[in-house]
Amino acid sequence: MISLGIVMTAFLAIMVPPYLTLDPSQSGVVLNEGFSLHYPMVIVHVAFGTVAQLSLFLQVWPWLRRHHPAVHRWNGRVYVFGGVLPSGLSSLVLVPFHPTAGTVGVGVAAVLWLATTAVGHVRARQRRFAEHRRWMIYSFAIVTGLNFWGLAIVMAGQVVSPSLDIDYLFEAARWFGWMLNLFIAQWWLERTARRPLAGVTGTDRA
């Protein structure tokens, strides 16, 4: 949790401040002049994405889940309806206006993020908690892979080879991170499938 907190704090510290000024010239993405709502939609995406990141950190905190399940449930609703849903949908609105490099990767990741989160939420409502946990781990893997790995790839590529075409880096960043995280998440879930889970018994197991 400490490592995740450090990485998440660093990511938000790098990505969010330029948008706090509400100055389009500070935007981290190239704005499409033909779409007048481009910058406002970017602000919506960043704002609710920040909510998603912060609530996600609390959601994966084992101590909070075990000792304060009511807080976990309410924070989960914040993650789904105050974070993923508006951030994911605004991302899909922005995809057609995104620079060519990485457009498909961003679109696929956004759809999968929305889908895995929706299934996870439904499974929780059905009290199928092991399946809920599985799908929310997928949701966690997608968003952290797209954001953290994506930023790391672009920054590392520019340091190692400044002359490398930035489009190649963006294309790799929009695919590699979340796909790698999903593979790791699936491997970990299969590896720990028989491990006892607190509060999950019998037919609740996935």
Solvent accessible surface area in square Angstrom, and as a share of the most:
residue,aa,sasa,rsa
1,M,79,0.35
2,I,146,0.74
3,S,80,0.52
4,L,32,0.16
5,G,18,0.17
6,I,114,0.58
7,V,70,0.40
8,M,6,0.03
9,T,90,0.52
10,A,49,0.38
11,F,22,0.09
12,L,25,0.13
13,A,62,0.48
14,I,86,0.44
15,M,75,0.33
16,V,26,0.15
17,P,60,0.38
18,P,46,0.29
19,Y,17,0.07
20,L,132,0.66
21,T,88,0.51
22,L,117,0.58
23,D,54,0.28
24,P,68,0.43
25,S,91,0.58
26,Q,92,0.41
27,S,22,0.14
28,G,65,0.63
29,V,53,0.30
30,V,114,0.65
31,L,49,0.24
32,N,62,0.32
33,E,176,0.79
34,G,77,0.74
35,F,39,0.16
36,S,104,0.67
37,L,102,0.51
38,H,8,0.03
39,Y,24,0.09
40,P,61,0.38
41,M,41,0.18
42,V,7,0.04
43,I,38,0.20
44,V,52,0.30
45,H,58,0.26
46,V,31,0.18
47,A,52,0.40
48,F,75,0.31
49,G,15,0.15
50,T,28,0.17
51,V,54,0.31
52,A,1,0.01
53,Q,4,0.02
54,L,98,0.49
55,S,6,0.04
56,L,4,0.02
57,F,52,0.22
58,L,62,0.31
59,Q,24,0.11
60,V,45,0.26
61,W,86,0.30
62,P,47,0.29
63,W,115,0.40
64,L,14,0.07
65,R,91,0.33
66,R,151,0.55
67,H,109,0.49
68,H,80,0.36
69,P,67,0.42
70,A,49,0.38
71,V,71,0.41
72,H,26,0.12
73,R,131,0.48
74,W,167,0.59
75,N,17,0.09
76,G,12,0.12
77,R,90,0.33
78,V,71,0.41
79,Y,5,0.02
80,V,12,0.07
81,F,110,0.46
82,G,22,0.21
83,G,0,0.00
84,V,2,0.01
85,L,77,0.38
86,P,29,0.18
87,S,1,0.01
88,G,0,0.00
89,L,87,0.43
90,S,4,0.03
91,S,12,0.08
92,L,60,0.30
93,V,66,0.38
94,L,21,0.11
95,V,24,0.14
96,P,98,0.62
97,F,66,0.27
98,H,41,0.18
99,P,60,0.38
100,T,128,0.74
101,A,13,0.10
102,G,0,0.00
103,T,30,0.17
104,V,98,0.56
105,G,0,0.00
106,V,14,0.08
107,G,13,0.12
108,V,53,0.30
109,A,1,0.00
110,A,5,0.04
111,V,78,0.45
112,L,61,0.31
113,W,18,0.06
114,L,29,0.14
115,A,45,0.35
116,T,10,0.06
117,T,2,0.01
118,A,52,0.40
119,V,43,0.25
120,G,0,0.00
121,H,36,0.16
122,V,68,0.39
123,R,53,0.19
124,A,27,0.21
125,R,174,0.63
126,Q,87,0.39
127,R,161,0.59
128,R,94,0.34
129,F,67,0.28
130,A,3,0.03
131,E,41,0.18
132,H,29,0.13
133,R,60,0.22
134,R,47,0.17
135,W,79,0.28
136,M,35,0.15
137,I,36,0.18
138,Y,28,0.11
139,S,0,0.00
140,F,51,0.21
141,A,3,0.02
142,I,1,0.01
143,V,9,0.05
144,T,6,0.03
145,G,0,0.00
146,L,27,0.14
147,N,34,0.18
148,F,27,0.11
149,W,103,0.36
150,G,6,0.05
151,L,40,0.20
152,A,49,0.38
153,I,33,0.17
154,V,24,0.14
155,M,98,0.44
156,A,53,0.41
157,G,11,0.11
158,Q,68,0.30
159,V,122,0.70
160,V,126,0.73
161,S,39,0.25
162,P,103,0.65
163,S,108,0.70
164,L,75,0.37
165,D,69,0.36
166,I,67,0.34
167,D,74,0.38
168,Y,149,0.57
169,L,13,0.07
170,F,69,0.29
171,E,71,0.32
172,A,45,0.35
173,A,2,0.02
174,R,57,0.21
175,W,73,0.25
176,F,99,0.41
177,G,0,0.00
178,W,12,0.04
179,M,77,0.34
180,L,52,0.26
181,N,24,0.12
182,L,42,0.21
183,F,143,0.60
184,I,88,0.45
185,A,9,0.07
186,Q,66,0.29
187,W,143,0.50
188,W,92,0.32
189,L,5,0.02
190,E,99,0.44
191,R,172,0.63
192,T,8,0.04
193,A,46,0.36
194,R,228,0.83
195,R,130,0.48
196,P,114,0.72
197,L,36,0.18
198,A,80,0.62
199,G,73,0.70
200,V,17,0.10
201,T,101,0.59
202,G,62,0.60
203,T,140,0.82
204,D,37,0.19
205,R,85,0.31
206,A,73,0.57
